[in-house]
Amino acid sequence: MRRAILITLAAAILAATGWAASWALGTEPAHPAPAAHQHSGQPAAAITDSRGLAARLAQARLATARYATDLHAAKADGYQIITRMIPDMGWHYLNPTIQGFDVTRPPILVYERHGRSWQLGALEWVFTEKPATPPLPGATYGSFGAACHYKDGTFVFAAAQDQCATRSPQTGAAFNFWHPDLVALHVWVWYPNPAGLYSGTNPYIQPFNRG
């Protein structure tokens, strides 16, 4: 059963650049034609962006490979639960020491759980406002409302921190932190997403919604 949800790591990394380029261009991978006969039908700028995106996604995958099926490794490196399963998305783990945007150091890892197995699905960055310049080519964003978060991953939406209870209304867990409205950037580098690389939700995650 574990194999049913795990991505073969070595093959995924070796295929990362070609896979990402074809995804960014909206095409399927194909055997390249001789250089003199290549006709992509894409503007030069789009091709350049897609190749640049492919390289950056490959960097992200290599940097997070040790977490792909090992939640314990992520926890050992400082990631802690901030949400339980959000339908069609996943369980969110935050490393509060990571600031700013670095494609090799995502502050949030989004996991899918199947029984006792964990599979990294998406990397996530959050901002207090939409970036003036997209951190990745073609980036699109989602949102997450202001909320109180508790130590066990439960949360409650609240407009201000003084509205946060000291204990989770659902479970009684201790208060952890509050954040304002956020702009969220999901990047599905570890699980295919037919809705798109940057989509906030993923229909392929539905079977794992009950964990």
Buried (B, 14 or more C-beta within 10 A) or exposed (E): EEEEBBBEBEEBBEBBBBBBBBBBBEEEEEEEEEEEEEEEEBEEEBBEBBBBBBBBBBBBBEBBBBBBBEBEBBBEEEBBBBBBBBEBBBBBBBBEEBEEBBBEBBBBBBBBBBEEBBBBBBBBBBBEEEBEEEBBBEBEBBEBEBBBBBBBBBBBEBEEEEEBEEBBEEEEBEBBBBBEEBBBBBBBBBBEBEEBBBBBBBEBBEEBEEE
